[in-house]
Amino acid sequence: MSDQLEPRGPSTQAVRTRIHEVAQTLRGSRSLSPEVQVALAELLDELSAMLKEPNAPPAEVAHLAESAAHLAQTLHDHRDEGLVAKARERLGMAMFQAEAHAPTAVGLARQVIDALANVGI
């Protein structure tokens, strides 16, 4: 299996590196509610573990990972509601595409979206 998300997308290693960087940022974040922070951390941990496997899941899972990292970074950076809404929508589309390949990760992504809804995001 190829190491690419898509022909011109980032490699699985690049996505794993980004997930790690965002997870480090989340650990010290005071801009997220504890509920959102825990949900995002669980999702990022699951996706990182999946991407480490020798037979890493398909590109849809890597796209889900990148979308989750993008949403986490956007939330941490206090971006405006429009950017957060777009990042959340991107995660939703990635969830749909990855559902068959990563049901556990998609379930965790749903928890993130629910947590965001609970805090009004």
Secondary structure, 3 states (H helix, E strand, C coil): CCCECCCCCCEHHHHHHHHHHHHHHHHCCCCCCHHHHHHHHHHHHHHHHHHHCCCCCCHHHHHHHHHHHHHHHHHHCCCCHHHHHHHHHHHHHHHHHHCCCCHHHHHHHHHHHHHHHHCCC
